[in-house]
């Protein structure tokens, strides 16, 4: 039994109501609320992750019956994300057409970059070196688009958004590094909200709403969630290591 529950039981119902009337939130309710919030967020993430995996498995099943190789998906993904970055740079010429085109190209490139590893595993072509290249290609693709966004902010002399773009890029890279380091130690590293798929969604949303000035706010959100995820993974690793002793 936790200390929060003991506190509530010791005080009894009368003590509980007195604390509520006095404007104090009982620790058992605070703890329960936090647990429910975490469980809710985990359920939401698990729901769309499972749905995405089911959809991806159907696509991969079809690709596995063709001559498409994982390396071809990786190369196509990087190329498309690079093309999206170029489009973002020219976004001022026709914001509606170019930013929306960049969003579509970036999504397609990111999906291909995500599916290459699954295709390798399903077609029995997975190798340690392939997994190594796959992890690098993800960072390259993300670096392309965030660099282009940062250059756009620089051209517009938006120094705050430029700084957040740099912070978001650093945080995004650290999210992946924290997972890799945790798994190297035999720990569960894929915790937190700001994983690769979520970052793709946020960046795509920012590009979609860029004609209305929404890109900078997407980058603000990306930076915050990326560093929050880094903190979550650091704390998770510490907790797992402590439980071993």
Secondary structure, 3 states (H helix, E strand, C coil): CCHHHHHHHHHHHHHHHHHHHCCCCCHHHHHHHHHHHHHHHHHHHHHHHHHHHHHHHHHHHHHHCCCCCHHHHHHHHHHHHHHHHHHHHCCCCCHHHHHHHHHHHHHHHHHHHHHHHHHHHHCCCCCHHHHHHHHHHHHHHHHHHHHHHHHHHHHCCCHHHHHHHHHHHHHHHHHHHHHHHHHHCCCCCCCCCCCHHHHHHHHHHHHHCHHHCCHHHHHHHHHHHHHHHHHHHHHHHHHHHHHHC
